């Protein structure tokens, strides 16, 4: 087959896989061939990933202060390095691109040993642990946010800000103007790839506290943990609010395009997709996220005036209801936030990252 080959290595969550997928689409359009390297968890999000081959790698994480766990993880990662090393010997990739998460470790380490050019992309405003370990040896480092906290000084100095690659259906929303609510108000509630009990169960209670006139106008699209669906449905039925509830929306782009307001976590993909789509948001950063990466991600939108941040400790039905009522009763404020979101968007992030990959890759 013609065309240079890029191996894309990404961890086991949508936050890692979706930007990798967006990059793959651009590289394929430029004549590249793509192979995906991930673990079993990543395969759940890679059903439609545009790769001619998928390499399954052994990978593991560990907790600090757990020596036994660290040894076990090291052995597992070592096995993954051997798997990747053998695959790269067969495939002869021109470049290996890592998107973080521990499943990217074996692929990147194998690339180092084979002296294959490497690119690392960090999606969060705080560099993740896996990328922190790898970035010093990578040929090039790219990041999504203007800040890259926790990165070694030498890495931060050479990091190229490209934004976070966005899947084409969401990228298309950048060209659609924000429309203020007319009769119906569309509210999109997401919980992130791992789900969130708090954001599954609290919003229906908050919405019950809204005035009847507002509730009559609401249509809620809520991504909800499977074990919280019945509770959420009952809450909306009691509030007499139309609601569509599911564990996962495959047509998320169309729902995001329809939304007048988004409530969600502050993962990197969520924040960047909200910006590209130009949507006002209420963000609830994950309290236990490492190094407060979600709080730092949310700060970009909040500082621009595009989002309100409510911490988990502050989030109550009353607090959320008050925020919703204030925003829904002032549609001009929603429109102002939407414009602020778009002002910090990087819609061509996938193209910028692809440019860096091509500059870094071994020549044909």
Secondary structure as UniProt FT lines:
FT   STRAND          5..9
FT   HELIX           14..29
FT   TURN            30..31
FT   STRAND          33..38
FT   HELIX           40..43
FT   TURN            44..45
FT   TURN            47..48
FT   STRAND          53..56
FT   TURN            64..65
FT   HELIX           67..91
FT   STRAND          95..98
FT   HELIX           103..113
FT   TURN            114..115
FT   STRAND          118..122
FT   HELIX           129..134
FT   HELIX           135..137
FT   STRAND          140..143
FT   HELIX           153..158
FT   STRAND          160..161
FT   HELIX           168..171
FT   HELIX           172..175
FT   STRAND          185..189
FT   TURN            193..194
FT   HELIX           197..208
FT   HELIX           212..217
FT   STRAND          218..223
FT   HELIX           226..228
FT   HELIX           229..239
FT   STRAND          242..246
FT   TURN            250..251
FT   HELIX           252..258
FT   STRAND          261..264
FT   HELIX           268..277
FT   STRAND          281..283
FT   TURN            287..288
FT   HELIX           290..292
FT   HELIX           293..304
FT   STRAND          307..309
FT   TURN            312..314
FT   HELIX           317..328
FT   HELIX           331..343
FT   TURN            347..348
FT   HELIX           349..360
//
